Amino acid sequence: MKPPLALATAARVLTQIRHDPRTVILLLLVPSLLIGLLAWIFEDTGVFGDLGPALLGLFPFIVMFLVTSITTLRERRSGTLERLMTLPLGKFDFIAGYTLAFGLLGMVQSLIASAFAVLVCGLDVEGSLWLLVTVAVADAVLGATLGLFVSAFAGTEFQVIQFMPALVFPQILLGGIFIPRDRMPAVLEAVSDWLPLSHAVEALNLVADGSGATAEVIREIGILAAFAVVFVVLGAVTLRRRTA
């Protein structure tokens, strides 16, 4: 991998997104708006306090997954990727550039969503705020890398959406958002241990209720980072220049 080429790819992606206001709004504001809506729905109840930390991982994960996978798919369908590959740009350069670009956007998105949840919606955080934001950022980057990987197997935007029930919904159901994982049937709990969103929710809850040590949270962040690296490598290996 050549870092200058990866950085150039990241700059190109960010420039393209800057000229697309709808994508900018979807990336930066929609997660905060959804969190605010749920906080309003559960006003004067304790539900938002229980679900709020998990939502900081859930909504950025979903949004980054969708935007990244669809954007990468369009690059391939339009022939842009095929033209880029005639240059000295390798698959890892392309994937690394996209990861950097959407990782930066995920960082901004998570900062906005975390600040909105805590300062506006009144989410109570017993632990460190910087740890909360770090976990949220790691989860947004994870969604982007999963989207890069999935885009290799989709031929249309509709097919990208079809991956949601297969790859994202099971993680939501088994991630400990609706019921603690240790109260699930043993088989489902074992499966959830291998799902990245489960570790994001676990880390966010540990920070929010102050029940976890910093080392414990960092361990969960390390697991998220490992999943992201795996998705980047798989995305580079499976990347196709063009969609038939």
C-alpha positions, 0 to 999 in steps of 0.5 A, a space after each residue: 500500500 502506498 500512503 500518498 495514493 491512499 491519502 489522495 483517494 481519501 481527499 477525492 472522496 471527501 471532496 465528492 461528498 462535500 458537494 452532495 448536501 443530502 449525503 452530508 446531512 445523512 451522515 452528520 445530522 440524521 443519527 442525532 435527529 433519531 437519538 433526539 426523537 427517541 429521547 422525546 418519545 421516552 421523555 419522563 421515563 427511564 427508557 432513554 437512559 437505558 437505551 441511549 448509550 446503545 443508540 450512540 453505537 447503533 445509528 452511526 453504525 447503520 448510517 455509515 454502513 449504508 453510505 459507504 457501501 452505496 458510494 463504493 458500489 457507485 464507483 464501481 458501476 460508473 467505471 470510476 474504479 476501473 479507470 483508477 485501477 489503470 493508474 498505479 493505484 492498488 486495491 489496498 490504496 483504494 480501500 485504505 483511502 475510503 476507510 480514511 475518508 469515511 473514518 474521518 466523517 464517522 468521527 465527526 458524526 459521532 462527536 456530534 451525536 455524542 454531544 447532542 445526546 449528552 448536552 441536549 437530550 440529557 443522557 447521563 454518563 457516569 464514566 469518561 466522556 472521551 471514552 464514550 466518544 471513542 467507542 462511538 467513533 470506533 463503531 462508526 468506522 466499523 460500519 464503514 469498513 463493513 460497508 466497504 466489504 459488503 459492496 463487493 457482493 452487491 450489484 445494485 443499491 437494492 442489493 445493498 439494502 438486502 444485506 441489512 436483514 442478513 448482516 445488520 439486523 441480527 447484530 441489533 437483535 443479539 447486541 444486548 440493546 433490548 435484553 442483556 446478553 447474559 439473559 439470552 439463551 446460551 446459544 444466542 449469547 455465544 453467537 453474540 460474542 462474535 458480533 462486533 456490534 455486541 462489543 460496541 454496545 457492551 463498551 458504551 454501557 460500561 462507560 455510561 453506567 460507570 461499571 467498567 474499568 478503563 482497561 475493560 472498555 479499551 479491550 472492547 475498543 480493541 476488539 472493534 478495531 480488530 473487526 475493522 481491520 479484518 473487514 478492510 482486508 476482506 474488502 481489498 481482497 474481494 474488491 471488483 473493478 466493475 459491476 457486471 
